[in-house]
Amino acid sequence: MTRRRSAPRSLAGALGALSVQVAPQTLLADAQRVWPGVVGPAIAAAAQLTAERSGVLTVSCAASVWAQELDLLAPQIISRLNASLGPVPRVRKLRCVAVGHGR
């Protein structure tokens, strides 16, 4: 009897489960996980969450125009972040700063 060789399994599934287990249980880490889905790929490529203090998330932007745009979109982004993070609102404010290309 010959055994059928199975195709190699993707490592992504195992790593995905492991990353959830070892990820820090903080607002910043939780928000960073959902950020690309909340803001979309264009904004996620130009702005990332870099710090949190008392419900205020700092968004480091590639350019001042992005910081200004995200300031204007902050109420909608905060609403979507809180909806993605669970039933209790955790994000109070976004602090958008331009840091240039050398983030």
N, CA, C and O atoms as a GROMACS GRO file, in nm:
protein
  412
    1MET      N    1   0.085  -0.116   0.000
    1MET     CA    2   0.000   0.000   0.000
    1MET      C    3   0.091   0.124   0.000
    1MET      O    4   0.186   0.132   0.077
    2THR      N    5   0.060   0.216  -0.086
    2THR     CA    6   0.139   0.339  -0.091
    2THR      C    7   0.062   0.452  -0.026
    2THR      O    8  -0.061   0.460  -0.034
    3ARG      N    9   0.137   0.537   0.039
    3ARG     CA   10   0.074   0.652   0.104
    3ARG      C   11   0.074   0.769   0.007
    3ARG      O   12   0.170   0.795  -0.065
    4ARG      N   13  -0.034   0.836   0.008
    4ARG     CA   14  -0.045   0.955  -0.076
    4ARG      C   15   0.025   1.071  -0.008
    4ARG      O   16   0.001   1.099   0.109
    5ARG      N   17   0.108   1.135  -0.081
    5ARG     CA   18   0.182   1.249  -0.027
    5ARG      C   19   0.092   1.372  -0.026
    5ARG      O   20   0.036   1.410  -0.128
    6SER      N   21   0.080   1.433   0.088
    6SER     CA   22  -0.005   1.553   0.094
    6SER      C   23   0.078   1.676   0.059
    6SER      O   24   0.200   1.680   0.080
    7ALA      N   25   0.011   1.773   0.006
    7ALA     CA   26   0.078   1.898  -0.031
    7ALA      C   27   0.122   1.969   0.096
    7ALA      O   28   0.060   1.954   0.202
    8PRO      N   29   0.229   2.046   0.087
    8PRO     CA   30   0.272   2.122   0.205
    8PRO      C   31   0.161   2.216   0.251
    8PRO      O   32   0.091   2.277   0.170
    9ARG      N   33   0.146   2.225   0.379
    9ARG     CA   34   0.044   2.314   0.435
    9ARG      C   35   0.102   2.453   0.454
    9ARG      O   36   0.221   2.470   0.476
   10SER      N   37   0.016   2.548   0.443
   10SER     CA   38   0.056   2.688   0.459
   10SER      C   39   0.093   2.716   0.605
   10SER      O   40   0.025   2.669   0.696
   11LEU      N   41   0.198   2.790   0.625
   11LEU     CA   42   0.240   2.829   0.758
   11LEU      C   43   0.156   2.944   0.812
   11LEU      O   44   0.155   2.971   0.932
   12ALA      N   45   0.086   3.014   0.722
   12ALA     CA   46   0.008   3.132   0.761
   12ALA      C   47  -0.098   3.099   0.867
   12ALA      O   48  -0.119   3.178   0.959
   13GLY      N   49  -0.163   2.986   0.855
   13GLY     CA   50  -0.265   2.949   0.952
   13GLY      C   51  -0.210   2.933   1.092
   13GLY      O   52  -0.266   2.984   1.189
   14ALA      N   53  -0.100   2.862   1.103
   14ALA     CA   54  -0.037   2.840   1.234
   14ALA      C   55   0.018   2.971   1.290
   14ALA      O   56   0.002   2.999   1.409
   15LEU      N   57   0.081   3.050   1.205
   15LEU     CA   58   0.138   3.176   1.253
   15LEU      C   59   0.029   3.275   1.292
   15LEU      O   60   0.046   3.352   1.387
   16GLY      N   61  -0.082   3.274   1.219
   16GLY     CA   62  -0.192   3.363   1.253
   16GLY      C   63  -0.246   3.333   1.392
   16GLY      O   64  -0.270   3.424   1.471
   17ALA      N   65  -0.266   3.205   1.422
   17ALA     CA   66  -0.316   3.166   1.554
   17ALA      C   67  -0.214   3.199   1.663
   17ALA      O   68  -0.250   3.244   1.771
   18LEU      N   69  -0.087   3.176   1.634
   18LEU     CA   70   0.018   3.206   1.731
   18LEU      C   71   0.028   3.356   1.758
   18LEU      O   72   0.046   3.397   1.872
   19SER      N   73   0.016   3.437   1.653
   19SER     CA   74   0.028   3.582   1.672
   19SER      C   75  -0.084   3.635   1.760
   19SER      O   76  -0.063   3.729   1.837
   20VAL      N   77  -0.203   3.577   1.751
   20VAL     CA   78  -0.314   3.618   1.837
   20VAL      C   79  -0.283   3.583   1.982
   20VAL      O   80  -0.314   3.660   2.073
   21GLN      N   81  -0.221   3.467   2.004
   21GLN     CA   82  -0.190   3.422   2.141
   21GLN      C   83  -0.081   3.506   2.206
   21GLN      O   84  -0.088   3.531   2.326
   22VAL      N   85   0.019   3.549   2.131
   22VAL     CA   86   0.133   3.620   2.191
   22VAL      C   87   0.123   3.771   2.179
   22VAL      O   88   0.208   3.842   2.234
   23ALA      N   89   0.021   3.821   2.109
   23ALA     CA   90   0.007   3.967   2.093
   23ALA      C   91  -0.023   4.032   2.227
   23ALA      O   92  -0.095   3.975   2.309
   24PRO      N   93   0.031   4.152   2.251
   24PRO     CA   94   0.000   4.222   2.375
   24PRO      C   95  -0.149   4.256   2.383
   24PRO      O   96  -0.212   4.285   2.282
   25GLN      N   97  -0.202   4.252   2.500
   25GLN     CA   98  -0.343   4.283   2.521
   25GLN      C   99  -0.358   4.430   2.558
   25GLN      O  100  -0.392   4.463   2.672
   26THR      N  101  -0.333   4.516   2.463
   26THR     CA  102  -0.343   4.662   2.484
   26THR      C  103  -0.433   4.722   2.378
   26THR      O  104  -0.458   4.660   2.274
   27LEU      N  105  -0.482   4.842   2.404
   27LEU     CA  106  -0.563   4.911   2.306
   27LEU      C  107  -0.483   4.935   2.178
   27LEU      O  108  -0.536   4.917   2.068
   28LEU      N  109  -0.357   4.975   2.191
   28LEU     CA  110  -0.275   5.000   2.072
   28LEU      C  111  -0.262   4.875   1.987
   28LEU      O  112  -0.281   4.880   1.866
   29ALA      N  113  -0.229   4.763   2.048
   29ALA     CA  114  -0.212   4.638   1.973
   29ALA      C  115  -0.344   4.596   1.907
   29ALA      O  116  -0.344   4.554   1.792
   30ASP      N  117  -0.454   4.608   1.980
   30ASP     CA  118  -0.584   4.572   1.924
   30ASP      C  119  -0.619   4.663   1.807
   30ASP      O  120  -0.666   4.616   1.703
   31ALA      N  121  -0.596   4.792   1.822
   31ALA     CA  122  -0.628   4.888   1.716
   31ALA      C  123  -0.537   4.868   1.595
   31ALA      O  124  -0.582   4.881   1.481
   32GLN      N  125  -0.410   4.835   1.618
   32GLN     CA  126  -0.318   4.810   1.506
   32GLN      C  127  -0.363   4.690   1.424
   32GLN      O  128  -0.346   4.689   1.302
   33ARG      N  129  -0.420   4.589   1.488
   33ARG     CA  130  -0.467   4.470   1.417
   33ARG      C  131  -0.584   4.504   1.324
   33ARG      O  132  -0.592   4.447   1.215
   34VAL      N  133  -0.672   4.594   1.363
   34VAL     CA  134  -0.791   4.624   1.282
   34VAL      C  135  -0.772   4.746   1.192
   34VAL      O  136  -0.855   4.770   1.103
   35TRP      N  137  -0.666   4.824   1.213
   35TRP     CA  138  -0.644   4.950   1.141
   35TRP      C  139  -0.658   4.937   0.988
   35TRP      O  140  -0.735   5.012   0.929
   36PRO      N  141  -0.586   4.845   0.922
   36PRO     CA  142  -0.598   4.838   0.775
   36PRO      C  143  -0.741   4.813   0.728
   36PRO      O  144  -0.783   4.869   0.626
   37GLY      N  145  -0.815   4.731   0.798
   37GLY     CA  146  -0.953   4.704   0.760
   37GLY      C  147  -1.045   4.822   0.785
   37GLY      O  148  -1.145   4.839   0.714
   38VAL      N  149  -1.014   4.902   0.884
   38VAL     CA  150  -1.097   5.017   0.918
   38VAL      C  151  -1.074   5.132   0.822
   38VAL      O  152  -1.169   5.195   0.776
   39VAL      N  153  -0.947   5.161   0.789
   39VAL     CA  154  -0.917   5.279   0.707
   39VAL      C  155  -0.893   5.248   0.560
   39VAL      O  156  -0.896   5.340   0.478
   40GLY      N  157  -0.870   5.124   0.526
   40GLY     CA  158  -0.845   5.088   0.387
   40GLY      C  159  -0.697   5.091   0.354
   40GLY      O  160  -0.617   5.146   0.430
   41PRO      N  161  -0.660   5.031   0.240
   41PRO     CA  162  -0.518   5.015   0.207
   41PRO      C  163  -0.443   5.146   0.180
   41PRO      O  164  -0.325   5.156   0.214
   42ALA      N  165  -0.508   5.244   0.120
   42ALA     CA  166  -0.438   5.370   0.087
   42ALA      C  167  -0.397   5.443   0.215
   42ALA      O  168  -0.282   5.487   0.226
   43ILE      N  169  -0.488   5.456   0.309
   43ILE     CA  170  -0.455   5.526   0.434
   43ILE      C  171  -0.360   5.441   0.518
   43ILE      O  172  -0.266   5.494   0.577
   44ALA      N  173  -0.382   5.311   0.522
   44ALA     CA  174  -0.294   5.224   0.601
   44ALA      C  175  -0.150   5.230   0.551
   44ALA      O  176  -0.057   5.215   0.630
   45ALA      N  177  -0.132   5.252   0.420
   45ALA     CA  178   0.004   5.263   0.365
   45ALA      C  179   0.070   5.396   0.402
   45ALA      O  180   0.193   5.404   0.408
   46ALA      N  181  -0.010   5.499   0.427
   46ALA     CA  182   0.044   5.632   0.455
   46ALA      C  183   0.040   5.670   0.602
   46ALA      O  184   0.100   5.770   0.641
   47ALA      N  185  -0.030   5.593   0.683
   47ALA     CA  186  -0.045   5.630   0.825
   47ALA      C  187  -0.055   5.504   0.910
   47ALA      O  188  -0.125   5.409   0.874
   48GLN      N  189   0.015   5.506   1.023
   48GLN     CA  190   0.008   5.391   1.113
   48GLN      C  191  -0.006   5.437   1.257
   48GLN      O  192   0.036   5.546   1.295
   49LEU      N  193  -0.067   5.352   1.336
   49LEU     CA  194  -0.084   5.380   1.479
   49LEU      C  195   0.047   5.351   1.549
   49LEU      O  196   0.103   5.242   1.534
   50THR      N  197   0.096   5.448   1.626
   50THR     CA  198   0.227   5.431   1.688
   50THR      C  199   0.228   5.443   1.840
   50THR      O  200   0.325   5.402   1.904
   51ALA      N  201   0.124   5.498   1.899
   51ALA     CA  202   0.124   5.514   2.045
   51ALA      C  203  -0.020   5.529   2.093
   51ALA      O  204  -0.111   5.562   2.017
   52GLU      N  205  -0.038   5.504   2.223
   52GLU     CA  206  -0.169   5.518   2.286
   52GLU      C  207  -0.150   5.565   2.429
   52GLU      O  208  -0.060   5.520   2.500
   53ARG      N  209  -0.237   5.656   2.469
   53ARG     CA  210  -0.237   5.700   2.607
   53ARG      C  211  -0.379   5.741   2.644
   53ARG      O  212  -0.435   5.834   2.587
   54SER      N  213  -0.436   5.671   2.739
   54SER     CA  214  -0.570   5.700   2.791
   54SER      C  215  -0.675   5.713   2.683
   54SER      O  216  -0.756   5.806   2.685
   55GLY      N  217  -0.675   5.622   2.588
   55GLY     CA  218  -0.776   5.622   2.484
   55GLY      C  219  -0.747   5.715   2.368
   55GLY      O  220  -0.830   5.727   2.277
   56VAL      N  221  -0.631   5.781   2.369
   56VAL     CA  222  -0.591   5.868   2.258
   56VAL      C  223  -0.485   5.795   2.177
   56VAL      O  224  -0.378   5.762   2.229
   57LEU      N  225  -0.516   5.769   2.051
   57LEU     CA  226  -0.422   5.699   1.963
   57LEU      C  227  -0.344   5.800   1.880
   57LEU      O  228  -0.402   5.892   1.823
   58THR      N  229  -0.213   5.783   1.874
   58THR     CA  230  -0.129   5.866   1.788
   58THR      C  231  -0.116   5.799   1.653
   58THR      O  232  -0.080   5.681   1.644
   59VAL      N  233  -0.146   5.875   1.549
   59VAL     CA  234  -0.136   5.826   1.411
   59VAL      C  235  -0.018   5.898   1.347
   59VAL      O  236  -0.022   6.020   1.329
   60SER      N  237   0.085   5.824   1.312
   60SER     CA  238   0.202   5.881   1.244
   60SER      C  239   0.177   5.875   1.094
   60SER      O  240   0.157   5.767   1.037
   61CYS      N  241   0.179   5.992   1.031
   61CYS     CA  242   0.146   6.004   0.889
   61CYS      C  243   0.270   6.036   0.807
   61CYS      O  244   0.361   6.104   0.855
   62ALA      N  245   0.273   5.987   0.684
   62ALA     CA  246   0.386   6.008   0.594
   62ALA      C  247   0.401   6.153   0.551
   62ALA      O  248   0.510   6.195   0.512
   63ALA      N  249   0.294   6.230   0.556
   63ALA     CA  250   0.299   6.370   0.513
   63ALA      C  251   0.193   6.451   0.589
   63ALA      O  252   0.096   6.395   0.641
   64SER      N  253   0.214   6.581   0.594
   64SER     CA  254   0.120   6.667   0.666
   64SER      C  255  -0.019   6.665   0.604
   64SER      O  256  -0.119   6.682   0.674
   65VAL      N  257  -0.027   6.646   0.473
   65VAL     CA  258  -0.158   6.640   0.410
   65VAL      C  259  -0.237   6.520   0.460
   65VAL      O  260  -0.359   6.528   0.474
   66TRP      N  261  -0.170   6.409   0.487
   66TRP     CA  262  -0.237   6.292   0.544
   66TRP      C  263  -0.283   6.320   0.687
   66TRP      O  264  -0.393   6.283   0.725
   67ALA      N  265  -0.199   6.386   0.764
   67ALA     CA  266  -0.236   6.419   0.903
   67ALA      C  267  -0.360   6.508   0.904
   67ALA      O  268  -0.451   6.488   0.985
   68GLN      N  269  -0.363   6.606   0.815
   68GLN     CA  270  -0.478   6.696   0.808
   68GLN      C  271  -0.604   6.620   0.764
   68GLN      O  272  -0.711   6.638   0.820
   69GLU      N  273  -0.589   6.536   0.663
   69GLU     CA  274  -0.704   6.458   0.614
   69GLU      C  275  -0.759   6.367   0.724
   69GLU      O  276  -0.880   6.357   0.741
   70LEU      N  277  -0.670   6.300   0.798
   70LEU     CA  278  -0.716   6.210   0.904
   70LEU      C  279  -0.776   6.287   1.020
   70LEU      O  280  -0.866   6.236   1.087
   71ASP      N  281  -0.729   6.410   1.046
   71ASP     CA  282  -0.794   6.494   1.146
   71ASP      C  283  -0.940   6.518   1.108
   71ASP      O  284  -1.029   6.513   1.193
   72LEU      N  285  -0.964   6.544   0.979
   72LEU     CA  286  -1.100   6.568   0.932
   72LEU      C  287  -1.186   6.441   0.936
   72LEU      O  288  -1.306   6.447   0.962
   73LEU      N  289  -1.124   6.328   0.911
   73LEU     CA  290  -1.196   6.200   0.911
   73LEU      C  291  -1.202   6.134   1.049
   73LEU      O  292  -1.264   6.029   1.064
   74ALA      N  293  -1.140   6.194   1.149
   74ALA     CA  294  -1.128   6.132   1.281
   74ALA      C  295  -1.260   6.083   1.340
   74ALA      O  296  -1.264   5.970   1.390
   75PRO      N  297  -1.369   6.161   1.337
   75PRO     CA  298  -1.493   6.110   1.398
   75PRO      C  299  -1.540   5.977   1.335
   75PRO      O  300  -1.582   5.886   1.406
   76GLN      N  301  -1.531   5.966   1.201
   76GLN     CA  302  -1.572   5.843   1.136
   76GLN      C  303  -1.476   5.729   1.167
   76GLN      O  304  -1.518   5.615   1.190
   77ILE      N  305  -1.346   5.758   1.167
   77ILE     CA  306  -1.246   5.654   1.195
   77ILE      C  307  -1.261   5.604   1.338
   77ILE      O  308  -1.255   5.483   1.362
   78ILE      N  309  -1.280   5.694   1.432
   78ILE     CA  310  -1.298   5.655   1.572
   78ILE      C  311  -1.420   5.565   1.587
   78ILE      O  312  -1.417   5.464   1.656
   79SER      N  313  -1.529   5.603   1.521
   79SER     CA  314  -1.652   5.523   1.526
   79SER      C  315  -1.628   5.383   1.471
   79SER      O  316  -1.671   5.284   1.532
   80ARG      N  317  -1.559   5.373   1.357
   80ARG     CA  318  -1.532   5.242   1.297
   80ARG      C  319  -1.434   5.161   1.381
   80ARG      O  320  -1.449   5.039   1.394
   81LEU      N  321  -1.332   5.228   1.438
   81LEU     CA  322  -1.239   5.157   1.526
   81LEU      C  323  -1.312   5.098   1.645
   81LEU      O  324  -1.296   4.980   1.676
   82ASN      N  325  -1.392   5.180   1.711
   82ASN     CA  326  -1.465   5.131   1.828
   82ASN      C  327  -1.560   5.018   1.793
   82ASN      O  328  -1.575   4.923   1.870
   83ALA      N  329  -1.625   5.026   1.677
   83ALA     CA  330  -1.714   4.917   1.634
   83ALA      C  331  -1.635   4.789   1.611
   83ALA      O  332  -1.684   4.680   1.639
   84SER      N  333  -1.515   4.801   1.559
   84SER     CA  334  -1.431   4.684   1.532
   84SER      C  335  -1.369   4.626   1.658
   84SER      O  336  -1.334   4.508   1.661
   85LEU      N  337  -1.355   4.708   1.762
   85LEU     CA  338  -1.287   4.664   1.884
   85LEU      C  339  -1.380   4.605   1.989
   85LEU      O  340  -1.334   4.552   2.090
   86GLY      N  341  -1.511   4.612   1.966
   86GLY     CA  342  -1.603   4.551   2.061
   86GLY      C  343  -1.711   4.646   2.107
   86GLY      O  344  -1.722   4.759   2.060
   87PRO      N  345  -1.792   4.598   2.200
   87PRO     CA  346  -1.911   4.674   2.241
   87PRO      C  347  -1.881   4.797   2.326
   87PRO      O  348  -1.963   4.889   2.331
   88VAL      N  349  -1.767   4.801   2.391
   88VAL     CA  350  -1.734   4.915   2.477
   88VAL      C  351  -1.639   5.009   2.402
   88VAL      O  352  -1.530   4.967   2.364
   89PRO      N  353  -1.680   5.135   2.380
   89PRO     CA  354  -1.590   5.229   2.311
   89PRO      C  355  -1.459   5.247   2.388
   89PRO      O  356  -1.460   5.276   2.507
   90ARG      N  357  -1.348   5.229   2.318
   90ARG     CA  358  -1.218   5.239   2.384
   90ARG      C  359  -1.134   5.354   2.330
   90ARG      O  360  -1.047   5.405   2.401
   91VAL      N  361  -1.159   5.396   2.206
   91VAL     CA  362  -1.082   5.505   2.145
   91VAL      C  363  -1.160   5.634   2.165
   91VAL      O  364  -1.276   5.645   2.125
   92ARG      N  365  -1.095   5.732   2.226
   92ARG     CA  366  -1.160   5.861   2.250
   92ARG      C  367  -1.121   5.966   2.146
   92ARG      O  368  -1.202   6.051   2.110
   93LYS      N  369  -0.996   5.958   2.099
   93LYS     CA  370  -0.945   6.064   2.014
   93LYS      C  371  -0.829   6.010   1.929
   93LYS      O  372  -0.759   5.918   1.969
   94LEU      N  373  -0.810   6.071   1.810
   94LEU     CA  374  -0.692   6.045   1.729
   94LEU      C  375  -0.604   6.169   1.732
   94LEU      O  376  -0.653   6.282   1.720
   95ARG      N  377  -0.476   6.148   1.748
   95ARG     CA  378  -0.378   6.256   1.743
   95ARG      C  379  -0.292   6.228   1.620
   95ARG      O  380  -0.210   6.136   1.620
   96CYS      N  381  -0.312   6.306   1.515
   96CYS     CA  382  -0.246   6.281   1.387
   96CYS      C  383  -0.123   6.372   1.372
   96CYS      O  384  -0.134   6.494   1.382
   97VAL      N  385  -0.010   6.311   1.349
   97VAL     CA  386   0.116   6.386   1.334
   97VAL      C  387   0.186   6.346   1.206
   97VAL      O  388   0.183   6.229   1.166
   98ALA      N  389   0.249   6.443   1.142
   98ALA     CA  390   0.327   6.416   1.022
   98ALA      C  391   0.471   6.386   1.064
   98ALA      O  392   0.534   6.465   1.134
   99VAL      N  393   0.521   6.273   1.019
   99VAL     CA  394   0.657   6.235   1.054
   99VAL      C  395   0.746   6.220   0.932
   99VAL      O  396   0.865   6.190   0.946
  100GLY      N  397   0.690   6.239   0.814
  100GLY     CA  398   0.770   6.226   0.693
  100GLY      C  399   0.792   6.083   0.653
  100GLY      O  400   0.732   5.991   0.708
  101HIS      N  401   0.879   6.065   0.557
  101HIS     CA  402   0.903   5.933   0.501
  101HIS      C  403   0.988   5.843   0.591
  101HIS      O  404   0.982   5.721   0.577
  102GLY      N  405   1.065   5.898   0.679
  102GLY     CA  406   1.154   5.818   0.761
  102GLY      C  407   1.093   5.763   0.886
  102GLY      O  408   1.160   5.753   0.989
  103ARG      N  409   0.964   5.727   0.881
  103ARG     CA  410   0.895   5.675   0.998
  103ARG      C  411   0.977   5.567   1.056
  103ARG      O  412   0.939   5.508   1.158
   0.00000   0.00000   0.00000
